[in-house]
Amino acid sequence: CYTENGQDYRGTVSKNEKNEECLSWDSPSLTRRAYHAGMKNALQLGLGKHNYCRNPDGKAKPWCYSKRGYLTLATDCDIQLCRTEREPTCGQRSSSKYFKIVSGSIAAIESQPWIATIFHYSKRMGQDKFVCGGSLIDPCWVLTAAHCFSQLGTDSSGYTVVLGKSKLDATDDKEQIFQVERIIHHHEYSDERGDFNSDIALMKIKSPSGHCAVESEYVRTICLPSENLVLRDNSQCEVSGYGKEDNWAIYYSQILKTANVNLISQSLCQDEYYDQTRVNDNMVCAGDVQWKSDACKKSVGAGRPAAKMPPRSGVIEKRRHRNATEKRRHQEVSLPKCRQEAAAFRW
């Protein structure tokens, strides 16, 4: 096979696409042709005493001269383009930069480059107001929570999505800003019973010039899970976002933060903390082992496995769990997609 246009191809295929034998590059019939073995730079072009396909003039693919009756023709060779499988960059961060603080860590955006920040223009305030976090799952698509649009609606014209943002109250040149072309709710989203069932939405983004997200040190996609992904109870995962730092806080955190949480078994969550009507099979439970740090309201964003696990991915969903002082207090927790191990997860 050949790569790019095949100018560096030095293989031994010697037939064209019609299965005709190629002429040798040193054939006397080619001395008046543009390319032959007698050229000064023949060696650099791969031409010599052979009839192997080459691409000395930079055409679309390797070719050769072949005889067809009295005619000598330049014909494309029967060689396939090599399949180059690029290493996926989704779920891979370029930095592990953290600054430890109480109840979680401040996270540089390089450590969570898939985090999307969603704003809505407030006519009353005359400025964009923070709504929710999200996860960049494709250069043109952000995954977030459906409940983020419960009060503001799904008219896409009022929303803006910013990628590569570390602070809500600061802007710099590493950010990428997008308009929202479309918002799609999960068709089974419901909060009739207070359970936020199928709490998922998609946002299609585009820049004013019409392009989607460009990968950089600060902006990358997060991987989607494979089908039938399973999650092991007590797996340690990360949650990230701009959530309120406790249940009674008035303002959201202005700085991107991350914390480690552990997955709690479905049976324990349903039987001891909540009932099956509030924690259904579309959900997982998660919380800090010591109940000191977690993801609070509006922290919908992205999660990934903690240290010593291979890089994976994360999306968001409504979660409820126990708190040290109030057993039935609820919080929203990001859904980490950890490893392909135990405890079924589905939408």
GUBA-240991 format. One record per residue: residue in one letter; x, y, z of N, C-alpha, C in turn. Coordinates in steps of 0.1 Angstrom, whole numbers, plus 5000, padded with zeros to 4 digits. Layout:
N
aXYZXYZXYZ...
REM end
This chain:
347
c500849885000500050005000500950125000y500350244998501050364997500450465007t501150565011500650665020500650805013e499750885017499551015011499351004996n500251064987500051044973501050934967g501850874976502750764972504050804965q504450934967505750974961506950904968d506750854980507750784987507550634986y506650584977506450444976507650374969r508150274975509250194969508950044970g507750014968507349874967507549804954t507049684952507349604940506149574932v505049644934503949624925504249664911s503949584901504349614887503249604877k502049614881500849614872499949734875n499249774864498349884865496949834869e496049924870494649894874493949804865k494349794852493749704843494549564842n495449544852496249424853497249414841e497649524836498649524825500049534831e500949464825502349474830502949604827c503649664837504349794836505649774827l505949874820507249884813508349914822s509549864820510649894828511050034826w511450104836511850244835513050274827d513850164824514950184815514750134801s513450114798513050064785513350174774p513950134763514350234752513150314747s511950254748510750334744510350444753l511050464764510750564774511750684774t512750674766513850774766513350914762r512350914754511751044751510651094760r510351004770509251044779509751134790a508851184798509251284809510051214820y509751084822510351014833510950884829h512250854832512850734828514050714836a514750594835515850554844517150634840g517150704829518350774825518350914830m517350964837517351094842518451114853k518851244855519851274865519451234879n518151264882517651244895516851114896a517051024887516250894887516350824900l517550814906517650744918516750804929q516750934931515950994941514450974938l514050964926512650944922512250794923g513250704926512950564927512950494913l513450554903513450494889514750424887g514750314879515950234877515650124867k516450014868516349904860515249804865h514049854866512949774871511649834865n510549764867509249814862508249834874y508749864886507849884897507150024896c505950024902505150154902505850254910r505850384905506450494912505550614910n505850724917505050854915506050964914p506850974903507951074903507451214901d506251234896505751374894504651424904g504451344914503551384925502051384921k501651284913500251274909499451214921a498251174919497351134930497851004936k498450914928498950784933500050734925p500750624929501750564920501250514907w502150524897501750494883502950434876c502650384864503750334855503350354841y504350334832504050334818503650194814s502750174805502350044800502050054785k502149944778501949934764500549894761r499949964752498549924748498549944733g498749834726498849834711500149904708y499950014699501150094695501350214705l500450224715500550344724501250304737t502050404742502650394755501950494764l501250444774500450524783500950524797a500750644804500950654818499650604825t499650504833498450444839498650424854d497550444861497550434876497750284879c498550264890498850124894497750064904d497749934904496749864913497349854927i497349964934497849974948496850044956q496549994968495650064977496350154986l495550264990496050355000496150285014c497250305021497350245034496350305044r495850225052494950265063495750315075t495750435077496550495088495550515100e495750435110494850445122495550535132r494950655133495450745143495150705157e496050735166495750715180494750805185p493650755191492550845195493050945206t492651065205493151165215491951195225c490751135223489651155232490051105246g489651175256489851125270491251145275q492151195266493551215270493851365274r494351385285494651525289496151545288s496451675285497851705283498551745296s497751755307498351805320497651735331s498351715342497751665354497951775365k497851895361498152015370496952035379y497152015392496152045402496752125414f495852205420496252285431495252245443k495752175453494952115463494352225472i493052205474492352295484491352205491v490652265501489752185509488552145500s488052025502486851985495487051985480g488151925475488351915461489651985457s489851995444491052055439490652155428i491452265427491352355415491952285404a491352275392491852205381492152295369a493452295364493752365352492952305340i492552385331491652335320492452225312e493752235312494552125305494351995311s493951985323493651855330492251805327q491351895323489951855320489551925306p490351895295490151975283488851945276w488051855280486751825274485551905281i485851975292484852045299484352165290a483052165288482352275281481552365291t481552495290480852585298479752645291i478552635296477352675289476752805295f476552905287476053035292474753065285h473853145291472653195285472553345287y472153415276472153565277470953605286s471253685296470153735305469853885301k468653905296468254045292468254135305r467754075316467654155328469054205333m470054115332471354145336472254205325g471754185313472554245302473854175299q473954045303475153975301474853825301d475953745297475753605297475853545311k474953455314474853395328475253245327f476053205336476453055336475252975339v475052865331473952775332474452635337c475252575330475752435333477052405327g477652295331478752245324478352135314g479252085307479051975297480251915293s480151815284481351735279481351745264l482551775258482751775244482951635239i481951575232482051435228482451425213d482351535206482651545192482951685189p483751715179484051855176482851945175c481751885171480551965169479451945179w479651855189478651825198479051825213v478251885221478451885236477351805243l477651725252476651645260476551705273t475251735277475051795290473751735296a473151805306471951755313470751825308a469651745306468451805301467851905310h468051885324467451975333467952115333c469152125326469752265325468852355317f467952305309467052385301465652395305s465352345317464052335323463352475324q464152565329463652705331463852795320l464952785313465352875302464852835288g464452705287463952665274465052615265t464652565253465652515243465752595231d465452725231465652815220467152835220s467852775210469252775209469952915208s469153005203469753145200470253215212g469753175224470153245236471453195243y471953075238472953005245474353025238t475353015246476753025241477552915248v478452845241479252745247480752785246v481452775257482852815257483652685260l484652655253485652545255486952605259g487752525267489052575272489052685282k487952685290487752785301488052735315s488952805322489352765335488552835346k488152965343487553055352486253115346l485153115354483953175348484053325347d484853385355484853535355486153585348a486753505340487953555333487953495319t488553565309488553515295490053535291d490453435283491853445277491853385263d492953395256493053355242493053205239k493053125250493052975247491552925246e490653015249489252975248488652965234q487752885231487052875219485552895222i484952995215483553035217482652995206f481452935210480552885199479152925202q478452945191476952955191476352815192v475152805195474452675196473452675184e473652565176472752555165471552475168r471652385178470452295180470652235194i469552215201469452145214468552025213i468951915217468151785217468051725230h466851715235466551645248466451495246h466851415255466551275255465051255255h464551175246463051165244462351105256e463051045266462450995278462751075290y463251195288463651285300462351325307s462351305320461251335329461651365343d460951465349461151495363459851485371e458951415366457551415372457651355386r458551265389458651195402459851255410g460551355405461651405411462951325409d462951235399464051145397464951185385f464551285378465351335366465751215358n464751145353465051025345465551065331s466550995326467151015313467551165311d468251215321468651355322469851385313i469551385300470651395290470151485279a471051575274470751655262472051675254l471851705241472951725232472851875227m473951935225474052065219474952065207k474452105196475252115184475852255183i477152265183477852395183478452435170k478652565168479352615156479852755160s481052785154481552915156480953015147p481053145149480553245139480953225125s482153165123482653135110482253005104g481452925113480852805108481652675111h482752685118483552555121483252515135c483652385138483452325151484752335159a484852265170485952275179487252235173v488352295176489652265171490452205182e490952085181491752025191493052105195s493252125208494452195212494852135226e495752195232496152155246495052175256y494152265253493052305262491752255258v491552205246490352155241490452015234r489751925240489851785234488451715237t488151615229486951545232487151445243i486051395249486051285258485451165251c485951045254485450925247484050895251l483350845242482050785245482250635249p481350585258481550445262481250345252s481850225253481550125244480150065248e479549995239478249935242478349835254n477349845262477249755274478449775284l478849895284479949925294479449895308v480349835316479949805330480849875340l480349915351481149985361481249915374r482349895380482549825392482249905404d481549845414481249925426482549965433n482550085438483650135446484850185437s484650185424485650235415485850385418q487050435419487350575421487350645408c486550755407486550835395486550985398e486751065388486751205390485451275385v485051375392483951465387484551605386s484151675376484651815374483551905370g483752035373482752135370482852265378y481852345377481752475384480552475394g480352355400479152345409479252425422k478152445428478152515441478952425451e479652485460480652415468480052355481d478752395484477952315493476552345490n475652265497474252265493473552405496w474152485505473552615508474252735502a475152705493475952815487474952895477i475153025477474353115468475053115454y476353115453477053135441477753005437y477952995424478752885418480252905420s481052805420482452825420482852895407q483752995408484253065397485352995390i485952895397487052825392486752675389l487252625378486952485375487552395386k486852305391487252215402487052075398t487751985405487651845403487651775417a487051655418487151585430487051435427n487551345436487451205434486151155442v485451065435484251005441484350855439n483650775447483550635445482150595441l482050495432480750445429480150365440i478850385442478150305453477250205446s477150085452476349985446474850025444q474249985433472850025430471949975442s472149855446471249795457471349875470l472649915473472849995486472150125484c472350185473471750325471470250325471q469650225465468150215464467650175478d468250075484467650015496467850105509e469150155510469450225522469250375521y469550435510469550585509468250635502y467850565492466650615484465850495480d464750515473463850405469464050395453q463450285448463650255434463050355424t462050435430461350535421462250655419r463150685428464050795427465450765421v465850635423467150595417466850475409n466650495396466350385387467550325380d467250235370468350165364469150245354n468650375351469450465343470550535350m470650515363471450595372472550505379v473550575383474550515393474650615404c475050565416475250645427476750665429a477150785434478550805437478750905448g479850895455480050995466481450985471d481951085478483251075484483250975495v484350905497484450805507484250865521q484850975523484751045536483651155537w482851155526481751255524482251395526k483451425521483951565523483951645510s484151575498484151645486483251575476d482651645467481751585457481451695446a480451655437480051755427478651795431c478451925433477251985437476452035425k475352115428474452165418475152235407k474752205395475352265382476652205379s477152105386478452045382478351945371v477251945363477251855352478451885343g479251785340480451805333480951675328a482251645332482851525327483551455338g483651315337484351245347485351145340r486251095347487250995342487750915354p488450805351489050725362490150805369a490350775381491450835389492750765385a493750805392495150765389495250605388k496150565380496550425378495450345369m494550415364493650355355493850415341p493650335330493850395317492850505314p493250595305492350715303491050665296r489950715301488650685296487850805293s486650815298485750915294484750945304g483851045302482751075311481651155305v480451125310479351205306478551235319i477351305318476751355330475351285331e474851285343473551225346473151275360k471951265364471451305377471751195387r472351235398472651135409472251185422r471951085431471651125445472351035455h472751085466473451005476473351065490r473950995499473951025513474951145516n474551225526475451325531475751295546a476951345551477351305565476351365575t475751485572474851545582473451525579e473051505567471651485563471551375554k471051265558471151135551470451145537r469351225536468651225524468851355516r469851435519470151555511470551505497h470151575487470551525474471451625467q472351575458473251655450473251595436e473751675427473951625413475351585412v475551465406476951415405477151375390s478351415385478651365371478751215370l478451165359478551025357479850995351p480850925358482050895352481950765345k482650755333482650625326484050575328c484150485338485450435342485950325334r486050205339486650095332485450005327q485749915318484849825313484749705323e484149735334484049635344482749645351a482149545356480949525364479949635364a478849615370477749715373477249785361a476249725354475749775341475349925341f475649985330475250125328474650145315r473550215314472850225301472050355301w471750405289470950535289469450495288
REM end
